[in-house]
Amino acid sequence: MKGIFKLAGLGLVGVLAACGSLSTGATGGGDLSANSAEVQATASAALDDLNTTGAMLDGSVSSSSLQAGASAQGGSGLEAAALSWNLPPRVYALLRDLGLWIPVRGTQAAANCTITVSASSSAPQYLVNFTCSGTNPADTRSYSTQGEIDLSLQNGKDEAAGYTAEFKGFDALVTFADQSRLERKLDGQFSLDKSGLPWKLSKDYTYSVSKKDSSGSLLWSGQNVFSVSKTYQPDNLSAPGLAGTVTIAQSTPGSDVFTNLVTNKTRSLSFYTNPTIHWNSACTLRPRFDAGEKDYLFTSASGVQTTLSLQFNGCGNFTLSYNGGVVPISN
């Protein structure tokens, strides 16, 4: 696996291609196999979903950590960009773990970028609006980010009791050097309640991905509609946001309505942890989990059920398998 920022921007099947290829595996009945576009897209969406979970939990993110990061990177990294636009640290974490780039305000790269942050004493306490296009000089990719992220603080003043981040019409387009394109859209709410133990997370959002080749031909377009409630038990109560165990009970699984927008075929999925997964902020490789398993259960129109499993065996070391067909992931 590559580093967190390198891998983050690939998305969809590019994530899997960067790590290894899906084996053909067993189909287990129905019309899916490990090479099916629906399975690959679900695997990629599962990874990005875990990235947002990590961004929600990360207790190491603060104004001081952004300042330290900006200093260490010579004032040109994402931390410096977030500080230059006065972004709330949590919004920075979401951009970071989704693999997005924004330019430092006032630089040549920011000529076509406007990011406004409106603060209020009532919810949402922060409203962040993006109309931002530019080319990252570090990787020569062009990024266009549009839309809004609203941040509401549960106690009205800070994140001590929790918060809700809401994406509204959020559209992130990456154009690579060969002119191929990856576009991701998010709409919905991500909430974290820290008022008691275990912490409670809930997500209700729509995640859409499309990919075009260098000629502009559509390679893939799909949509996932996620709804899930999960819990987080910190390893250390004195530093709760640094590492801990995430649980989605099999008795109350999350749901994912997946639509292949090329064929207009829709599938209903459920997902849960088996029995838990462990998140660790010290892990710098996406998706920053280092132990446990998460399973996605496909149900075909004829009622055939098959399982996509994501198993973590250490930081940056995970395997994907579909109904027994193992997906080898190499460093």
C-alpha positions in Angstrom: 0.0 0.0 0.0 1.1 3.6 -0.7 1.1 6.4 1.8 -2.2 7.9 3.0 -2.1 11.0 0.6 -0.8 9.1 -2.4 -3.4 6.4 -2.3 -6.3 8.6 -1.3 -6.8 10.3 -4.6 -7.1 7.1 -6.7 -10.5 6.0 -5.8 -12.7 3.3 -7.3 -10.9 0.4 -9.1 -7.7 2.6 -9.2 -7.4 1.9 -5.4 -7.4 -1.8 -6.0 -5.2 -1.7 -9.1 -2.6 0.2 -7.1 -2.6 -2.5 -4.4 -3.0 -5.6 -6.5 -5.6 -7.3 -8.7 -8.7 -9.0 -7.7 -8.6 -12.7 -8.2 -11.3 -14.3 -10.1 -12.3 -16.3 -7.1 -15.6 -18.2 -6.7 -18.9 -16.6 -7.7 -20.9 -18.4 -5.1 -23.9 -18.2 -7.3 -25.8 -15.2 -8.7 -24.2 -13.0 -11.4 -21.3 -11.6 -9.5 -17.6 -12.5 -9.2 -14.6 -10.9 -7.7 -14.0 -9.2 -11.1 -17.5 -7.8 -11.3 -17.6 -4.0 -11.5 -20.1 -3.9 -8.7 -17.8 -5.9 -6.3 -14.8 -3.7 -7.2 -16.8 -0.5 -6.7 -18.2 -1.7 -3.4 -14.7 -2.5 -2.2 -13.5 0.9 -3.1 -16.5 2.6 -1.5 -15.9 0.5 1.6 -12.4 1.8 1.9 -13.4 5.5 1.4 -16.2 5.0 4.0 -13.6 3.8 6.5 -11.5 6.9 5.6 -14.3 9.1 6.6 -14.7 7.2 9.9 -11.0 7.8 10.6 -11.3 11.5 9.8 -14.3 11.7 12.2 -12.5 10.0 15.1 -9.0 11.5 14.8 -8.3 13.2 18.1 -4.8 14.3 17.0 -6.2 17.0 14.7 -6.2 20.5 16.1 -5.1 24.0 15.2 -1.7 23.4 16.7 -1.2 20.1 14.8 -2.0 22.0 11.5 0.6 24.6 12.4 3.2 22.0 13.2 2.4 20.1 10.0 2.6 23.3 7.9 5.9 24.1 9.4 7.3 20.6 8.8 6.2 20.8 5.1 7.7 24.2 4.5 4.3 25.9 4.2 3.2 24.1 1.0 1.1 21.1 2.2 -2.5 20.6 3.0 -2.0 21.8 6.6 -0.7 25.1 5.3 -3.6 25.4 2.8 -6.2 24.7 5.5 -4.6 27.3 7.8 -4.5 29.9 4.9 -8.2 29.5 4.3 -9.1 29.3 8.1 -10.6 25.9 7.7 -11.8 24.1 10.9 -9.4 21.3 11.7 -12.2 18.7 11.3 -12.9 19.8 7.8 -9.2 19.6 7.1 -9.3 15.9 8.4 -12.1 15.1 6.0 -10.4 16.6 3.0 -7.2 14.8 4.0 -8.6 11.3 4.4 -10.7 11.7 1.2 -7.4 12.4 -0.6 -8.4 15.9 -1.7 -6.0 18.8 -2.4 -6.6 22.6 -2.1 -4.0 25.3 -2.8 -2.4 27.6 -0.3 -4.3 30.9 -0.4 -2.5 33.7 -2.2 -0.3 31.4 -4.3 -0.3 31.1 -8.1 -2.1 27.8 -7.8 -5.0 29.4 -5.9 -5.8 31.9 -8.7 -9.1 30.1 -9.5 -9.9 29.1 -5.9 -12.3 30.6 -3.5 -13.1 29.0 -0.1 -15.3 30.9 2.3 -15.7 30.0 6.0 -18.8 31.6 7.7 -18.9 31.3 11.5 -22.0 31.5 13.6 -23.0 31.2 17.2 -25.8 28.8 16.3 -25.7 25.6 14.3 -24.0 25.1 11.9 -21.2 26.9 13.7 -19.1 26.7 10.5 -20.3 26.8 6.9 -17.4 26.1 4.4 -18.1 26.7 0.8 -15.8 25.6 -2.0 -15.4 27.0 -5.5 -11.9 25.9 -6.1 -9.9 24.7 -9.1 -6.1 24.3 -9.4 -3.2 22.1 -10.3 -1.2 20.5 -7.5 2.5 21.2 -8.4 3.5 18.1 -6.3 1.7 15.6 -8.5 0.6 17.7 -11.6 -3.0 16.6 -11.0 -5.8 19.1 -11.5 -8.4 19.3 -8.8 -11.8 21.0 -8.9 -13.7 21.0 -5.7 -17.2 22.5 -5.4 -19.9 22.5 -2.8 -20.3 22.9 0.9 -19.4 21.3 4.2 -21.3 22.5 7.3 -19.9 21.7 10.8 -22.3 21.8 13.8 -20.9 21.5 17.3 -23.0 19.4 19.7 -22.3 21.7 22.7 -22.2 24.9 20.5 -18.6 25.8 21.2 -16.2 22.9 20.5 -16.0 19.2 19.7 -15.8 18.0 23.3 -19.3 16.5 23.1 -19.3 15.7 19.4 -20.3 17.2 16.1 -22.1 16.7 12.8 -20.4 17.4 9.4 -22.9 17.7 6.5 -21.8 17.6 2.9 -24.1 19.5 0.5 -23.6 19.2 -3.2 -20.0 18.3 -2.7 -18.2 17.5 -5.9 -14.5 16.6 -6.2 -13.0 16.1 -9.7 -9.5 15.0 -10.2 -7.9 15.2 -13.7 -4.7 13.2 -14.1 -1.7 13.9 -16.3 -3.1 11.7 -19.1 -6.4 13.6 -18.9 -8.3 10.6 -17.4 -10.8 11.8 -14.7 -12.1 10.6 -11.4 -15.2 12.4 -10.0 -16.6 11.8 -6.5 -19.8 13.4 -5.1 -21.0 13.4 -1.5 -24.3 14.5 0.1 -25.3 13.7 3.6 -24.5 13.7 7.3 -21.6 12.3 9.4 -22.2 12.6 13.2 -20.2 11.7 16.2 -21.6 11.8 19.7 -19.0 11.8 22.4 -21.3 12.6 25.4 -20.9 9.1 26.8 -19.1 5.8 26.3 -18.9 4.2 23.9 -18.9 7.1 21.4 -21.7 6.8 18.8 -21.2 7.4 15.1 -23.9 7.7 12.5 -23.7 8.2 8.8 -26.4 8.8 6.3 -25.0 9.8 2.9 -24.9 9.3 -0.8 -21.5 8.6 -2.4 -21.2 8.7 -6.2 -18.2 7.9 -8.3 -17.6 8.2 -12.1 -14.4 7.6 -14.0 -13.5 8.5 -17.6 -10.5 7.6 -19.7 -8.1 10.1 -21.4 -10.4 10.3 -24.4 -13.4 11.2 -22.2 -15.2 7.9 -22.6 -17.1 6.8 -19.5 -15.5 3.8 -17.8 -17.6 3.6 -14.7 -20.4 5.4 -12.9 -22.0 4.1 -9.6 -23.7 5.3 -6.5 -23.9 4.0 -2.9 -26.5 5.2 -0.4 -25.2 4.4 3.0 -26.9 4.4 6.4 -25.2 3.1 9.5 -24.9 3.5 13.2 -21.7 2.3 14.9 -19.9 2.6 18.3 -16.3 3.4 19.2 -14.7 2.3 22.4 -11.4 4.2 23.1 -8.3 2.1 24.0 -7.2 4.9 26.5 -9.8 7.0 28.1 -7.2 9.8 28.8 -6.6 10.0 25.0 -9.9 8.7 23.5 -9.4 10.0 20.0 -6.1 8.3 19.3 -7.1 4.6 19.0 -10.0 2.3 19.7 -12.5 -0.3 18.6 -15.3 0.3 16.1 -18.3 -2.0 16.2 -21.3 -2.4 13.8 -23.5 -5.1 15.2 -24.5 -7.9 12.9 -28.0 -7.7 14.5 -28.3 -4.0 13.5 -26.2 -3.8 10.3 -25.6 -0.9 8.1 -27.3 -0.7 4.8 -26.0 0.2 1.3 -28.2 0.6 -1.7 -25.8 0.3 -4.6 -26.7 1.4 -8.2 -24.6 0.7 -11.3 -25.4 4.0 -13.1 -24.2 2.5 -16.4 -26.7 -0.4 -16.4 -29.2 1.1 -13.9 -29.0 -2.1 -11.9 -29.6 -1.7 -8.2 -28.5 -4.1 -5.4 -29.2 -4.0 -1.7 -26.3 -4.7 0.7 -25.9 -4.9 4.4 -22.6 -4.6 6.3 -21.2 -5.2 9.8 -17.9 -5.7 11.7 -16.9 -9.3 12.4 -16.8 -8.7 15.3 -14.9 -5.4 15.5 -12.3 -3.4 13.6 -9.5 -1.4 15.3 -8.7 2.2 14.3 -5.3 3.7 15.1 -4.3 7.4 14.5 -0.7 6.3 14.6 -1.2 4.3 11.4 -0.3 6.6 8.5 -1.5 4.3 5.8 -5.0 4.3 4.5 -7.4 3.4 5.7 -5.7 3.7 9.2 -7.2 0.5 10.7 -4.9 -2.2 11.8 -7.0 -5.2 13.0 -10.4 -6.8 12.6 -12.8 -7.6 9.8 -15.7 -5.8 8.1 -18.2 -7.8 5.9 -20.5 -6.7 3.1 -23.4 -9.0 2.2 -24.7 -8.9 -1.3 -28.2 -10.1 -2.1 -29.1 -10.7 -5.7 -32.5 -10.2 -7.3 -33.0 -14.0 -7.0 -32.1 -14.0 -3.3 -28.5 -15.4 -3.6 -26.2 -14.0 -0.9 -22.5 -13.6 -1.2 -19.9 -11.8 1.0 -17.2 -9.2 0.4 -14.8 -9.3 3.4 -12.2 -6.7 4.3 -9.7 -8.0 6.9 -7.0 -5.9 8.6 -3.7 -7.6 9.6 -1.7 -4.6 10.7 -1.2 -1.0 9.7 -1.3 -0.8 5.9 -1.8 -4.5 5.6 -5.3 -5.7 4.6 -6.9 -8.3 2.4 -10.1 -8.2 0.4 -12.0 -11.4 -0.5 -15.2 -12.1 -2.3 -16.9 -15.3 -1.4 -13.6 -17.1 -0.8 -11.7 -15.5 -3.7 -8.8 -13.7 -1.9 -7.7 -10.3 -3.0 -3.9 -10.2 -2.3 -2.7 -6.7 -1.3 1.0 -6.1 -1.4 3.1 -3.2 0.1 
